Amino acid sequence: MLDNKIEKLLNHQIELEFESSQYYLSMASWAEKSGLNGISAFLYTQADEERVHMLKLFHYINDRGGHALVPTIGAPPKEYKDAREVFTKVLQHEQIVTKEINDLVDTCLKVKDYTTHNFLQWYVAEQIEEERQAQTLIDKLDLIGTDKGGMYLFDRDMETFVSKDAGKK
């Protein structure tokens, strides 16, 4: 049986994962309408991945005798200045998610919920990858600057990246 405090924090994590999915979905739509099909494909894939992360938490809570709750969140932004702003916001949001997961892991240790602590290690590792990936994309966009040819190649490479990555999951 889950500790009430842990259940509440896990439900908060569901909210964050749902929010992440919605942010990625909104960004994907913006990119698609902006002609950035590769970036859009990448972001749609990320939106799906975040939903899977959320569902994993749902099942864990319910399997442990808790009650996973469907969150209510506000609408994410609809417009972005450029691709760099999109990935900067992605990194900022992922850093918030990382902090919340780390706080949750810390609470698990304090209440001696080693089962949930163990379960959360997957999320700890995943967040390292999420932040690294966002920072790498920002770094590449910084190299490109305002070069439209560079942005064209970046966008095309993002589409290829999604195709290659799809076989790994």
Secondary structure, DSSP 8 states (H G I E B T S, - for coil): ---HHHHHHHHHHHHHHHHHHHHHHHHHHHHHHTT-HHHHHHHHHHHHHHHHHHHHHHHHHHHTT---------------S-HHHHHHHHHHHHHHHHHHHHHHHHHHHHTT-HHHHHHHHHHHHHHHHHHHHHHHHHHHHHHHTT-HHHHHHHHHHHHHHHHHHHTT-
